[in-house]
Amino acid sequence: MTVRLLGVRHHGPGSARSVLTALDELRPDVVLVEAPADVESALRWVGDPGLVPPVALLGYVANEPGRAIFAPFASFSPEWQAIRWANARGIPVRAIDLPMAVTFAARPDDELLTHATPGGGAPPDPLRALAAAAGDPDPERWWEDVIEHRGDGTPAFDAVAEAMGAARAGTFSSAGEERREAHMRRAIRQAIKDGHDDIAVVCGAWHVPALDLDVPGAPTASADAATLRGLARIKVAAAWVPWTHRRLTSASGYGAGVDSPGWYRHVFEHPGSDGVARFLVDGARLLRDRGLSASPDHLIAGTRLADALATMRGRPRPGLREVLDAADAVMGGVDVVRSELVVGDALGTVPDGAPQVPLARDLARLQKSARLQPVAATKTVEIDLRTPTGRRKSHLLHRLLALGVPWGVPEEGRGSSGTFRETWRVAWEPELSVRLVERSGYGSTVETAASARLVERANEATGLAELIGVLEA
């Protein structure tokens, strides 16, 4: 019996490639992933042609849909690639993290806190500590150099395990973190008990030392059972929702976010030295579309300059900073490249049959009928009300606005009230998926839900102006 712990960065392209390399080498008969245990049934959709990342598993309290959490996945997420690998081969996948039912039922002081030192103070940053030990003041750059631009398979995970063991020395975890790791250890023991001989565990790198059952002093099964005994639970539900690259960024407030999801997807799909040239080609195409100059000579000079900058800065290969500096020096327009290629506006899709609330499924049907598909970027839509498709667009956007799901906002355009034309500014944000779940209690279709919401607003109106606003809607 073999248990291999594959410690990853949750949205790391090098980690994802290493996971695939390791799985091809290890050939496990079960794959365990760090995901809430009560979303396990939804993981079977990973690999379906209609479920295109970035997407997220939306978990919410059944009776209070406003209480929700997201678990985003990108194409370069190691967990996504591991689940996809296993599903394609008919190998069972188990979600081993603490169930959402327990997380939502926890008291505020039991929330999953970060790691704290025995002496108190700020939680340690393991990457910063490791980078400092290596002599690099930039932990993000150091991690990219040693992990994310590679993909070495099992040797990389051996090194990560050793490094995280050193980083965790002298620290202790919150009660919530202990429960999570106790639950994951119990799931590993259950897989062993079920007779699996080759077990692969894909988890956050920080958890690797705590999940190793063979290290001296590892918590026993009875100790973990005591940690998990008597935890309150609450009824929850889960659904797949579209996500965006922009909402994968750290700047969006996502705790496990990355600074450059578009770049990371490129690095995952085009590793090695050719990836730099391909990225510059994409940048040149983008700049030419904007009317700027970008010639083959620019691409040759940019590739050479990126390599030279990496050498001057002591990096093993050009990273994002070198590529952007080189592109800016030879072509300019780096702000456009950073916005559209480094971050990007990619928006995932969810198939009709995947777990969704009925209201979201009806919205997807109406979007197809109206030929108005959601995109992350803000765009202006001119609607001609004289055509059937135009009227479907208008009805859909107005009903969503009445329902409190502002996918589109009407603007003053070439037409005005009472004419045959409407102008809308539309942009789909992931938060609208939560709003759909919240509004699902009004009805299972957009039309019935919007009608019920307007009737409710009319009944609650306390003045004539408010009632007129409802009637206009």
Secondary structure in CASP SS format (residue, H / E / C, confidence):
PFRMAT SS
TARGET T0000
AUTHOR 0000-0000-0000
METHOD secondary structure of the structure
MODEL  1
M C 1.00
T E 1.00
V E 1.00
R E 1.00
L E 1.00
L E 1.00
G E 1.00
V E 1.00
R C 1.00
H C 1.00
H C 1.00
G C 1.00
P H 1.00
G H 1.00
S H 1.00
A H 1.00
R H 1.00
S H 1.00
V H 1.00
L H 1.00
T H 1.00
A H 1.00
L H 1.00
D H 1.00
E H 1.00
L H 1.00
R C 1.00
P C 1.00
D C 1.00
V E 1.00
V E 1.00
L E 1.00
V E 1.00
E E 1.00
A E 1.00
P E 1.00
A H 1.00
D H 1.00
V H 1.00
E H 1.00
S H 1.00
A H 1.00
L H 1.00
R H 1.00
W H 1.00
V C 1.00
G C 1.00
D C 1.00
P C 1.00
G C 1.00
L C 1.00
V E 1.00
P C 1.00
P C 1.00
V E 1.00
A E 1.00
L E 1.00
L E 1.00
G E 1.00
Y E 1.00
V E 1.00
A C 1.00
N C 1.00
E E 1.00
P E 1.00
G E 1.00
R E 1.00
A E 1.00
I E 1.00
F E 1.00
A E 1.00
P E 1.00
F E 1.00
A C 1.00
S C 1.00
F C 1.00
S C 1.00
P H 1.00
E H 1.00
W H 1.00
Q H 1.00
A H 1.00
I H 1.00
R H 1.00
W H 1.00
A H 1.00
N H 1.00
A H 1.00
R H 1.00
G C 1.00
I C 1.00
P C 1.00
V E 1.00
R E 1.00
A E 1.00
I E 1.00
D E 1.00
L C 1.00
P C 1.00
M H 1.00
A H 1.00
V H 1.00
T H 1.00
F H 1.00
A H 1.00
A C 1.00
R C 1.00
P H 1.00
D H 1.00
D H 1.00
E C 1.00
L C 1.00
L C 1.00
T C 1.00
H C 1.00
A E 1.00
T C 1.00
P C 1.00
G C 1.00
G C 1.00
G C 1.00
A C 1.00
P C 1.00
P C 1.00
D C 1.00
P H 1.00
L H 1.00
R H 1.00
A H 1.00
L H 1.00
A H 1.00
A H 1.00
A H 1.00
A C 1.00
G C 1.00
D C 1.00
P C 1.00
D C 1.00
P H 1.00
E H 1.00
R H 1.00
W H 1.00
W H 1.00
E H 1.00
D H 1.00
V H 1.00
I H 1.00
E H 1.00
H C 1.00
R C 1.00
G C 1.00
D C 1.00
G C 1.00
T H 1.00
P H 1.00
A H 1.00
F H 1.00
D H 1.00
A H 1.00
V H 1.00
A H 1.00
E H 1.00
A H 1.00
M H 1.00
G H 1.00
A H 1.00
A H 1.00
R H 1.00
A C 1.00
G C 1.00
T C 1.00
F E 1.00
S C 1.00
S C 1.00
A H 1.00
G H 1.00
E H 1.00
E H 1.00
R H 1.00
R H 1.00
E H 1.00
A H 1.00
H H 1.00
M H 1.00
R H 1.00
R H 1.00
A H 1.00
I H 1.00
R H 1.00
Q H 1.00
A H 1.00
I H 1.00
K H 1.00
D C 1.00
G C 1.00
H C 1.00
D C 1.00
D E 1.00
I E 1.00
A E 1.00
V E 1.00
V E 1.00
C E 1.00
G E 1.00
A H 1.00
W H 1.00
H H 1.00
V H 1.00
P H 1.00
A H 1.00
L H 1.00
D C 1.00
L C 1.00
D C 1.00
V C 1.00
P C 1.00
G C 1.00
A C 1.00
P C 1.00
T C 1.00
A H 1.00
S H 1.00
A H 1.00
D H 1.00
A H 1.00
A H 1.00
T H 1.00
L H 1.00
R C 1.00
G C 1.00
L C 1.00
A C 1.00
R C 1.00
I C 1.00
K C 1.00
V E 1.00
A E 1.00
A E 1.00
A E 1.00
W E 1.00
V E 1.00
P E 1.00
W C 1.00
T E 1.00
H C 1.00
R H 1.00
R H 1.00
L H 1.00
T E 1.00
S H 1.00
A H 1.00
S H 1.00
G C 1.00
Y C 1.00
G C 1.00
A C 1.00
G C 1.00
V E 1.00
D C 1.00
S C 1.00
P H 1.00
G H 1.00
W H 1.00
Y H 1.00
R H 1.00
H H 1.00
V H 1.00
F H 1.00
E H 1.00
H C 1.00
P C 1.00
G C 1.00
S C 1.00
D H 1.00
G H 1.00
V H 1.00
A H 1.00
R H 1.00
F H 1.00
L H 1.00
V H 1.00
D H 1.00
G H 1.00
A H 1.00
R H 1.00
L H 1.00
L H 1.00
R H 1.00
D H 1.00
R C 1.00
G C 1.00
L C 1.00
S C 1.00
A C 1.00
S C 1.00
P H 1.00
D H 1.00
H H 1.00
L H 1.00
I H 1.00
A H 1.00
G H 1.00
T H 1.00
R H 1.00
L H 1.00
A H 1.00
D H 1.00
A H 1.00
L H 1.00
A H 1.00
T H 1.00
M H 1.00
R C 1.00
G C 1.00
R C 1.00
P C 1.00
R C 1.00
P C 1.00
G C 1.00
L H 1.00
R H 1.00
E H 1.00
V H 1.00
L H 1.00
D H 1.00
A H 1.00
A H 1.00
D H 1.00
A H 1.00
V H 1.00
M C 1.00
G C 1.00
G C 1.00
V H 1.00
D H 1.00
V H 1.00
V H 1.00
R H 1.00
S H 1.00
E H 1.00
L H 1.00
V H 1.00
V H 1.00
G C 1.00
D C 1.00
A C 1.00
L E 1.00
G C 1.00
T E 1.00
V C 1.00
P C 1.00
D C 1.00
G C 1.00
A C 1.00
P C 1.00
Q C 1.00
V C 1.00
P H 1.00
L H 1.00
A H 1.00
R H 1.00
D H 1.00
L H 1.00
A H 1.00
R H 1.00
L H 1.00
Q H 1.00
K H 1.00
S H 1.00
A C 1.00
R C 1.00
L C 1.00
Q C 1.00
P C 1.00
V C 1.00
A C 1.00
A C 1.00
T C 1.00
K E 1.00
T E 1.00
V E 1.00
E E 1.00
I E 1.00
D E 1.00
L C 1.00
R C 1.00
T C 1.00
P H 1.00
T H 1.00
G H 1.00
R H 1.00
R H 1.00
K H 1.00
S H 1.00
H H 1.00
L H 1.00
L H 1.00
H H 1.00
R H 1.00
L H 1.00
L H 1.00
A H 1.00
L H 1.00
G C 1.00
V C 1.00
P C 1.00
W C 1.00
G E 1.00
V E 1.00
P E 1.00
E E 1.00
E C 1.00
G C 1.00
R C 1.00
G C 1.00
S C 1.00
S C 1.00
G C 1.00
T C 1.00
F C 1.00
R E 1.00
E E 1.00
T E 1.00
W E 1.00
R E 1.00
V E 1.00
A C 1.00
W C 1.00
E C 1.00
P C 1.00
E H 1.00
L H 1.00
S H 1.00
V H 1.00
R H 1.00
L H 1.00
V H 1.00
E H 1.00
R H 1.00
S H 1.00
G H 1.00
Y H 1.00
G C 1.00
S C 1.00
T C 1.00
V H 1.00
E H 1.00
T H 1.00
A H 1.00
A H 1.00
S H 1.00
A H 1.00
R H 1.00
L H 1.00
V H 1.00
E H 1.00
R H 1.00
A H 1.00
N H 1.00
E H 1.00
A C 1.00
T C 1.00
G C 1.00
L H 1.00
A H 1.00
E H 1.00
L H 1.00
I H 1.00
G H 1.00
V H 1.00
L H 1.00
E H 1.00
A C 1.00
END
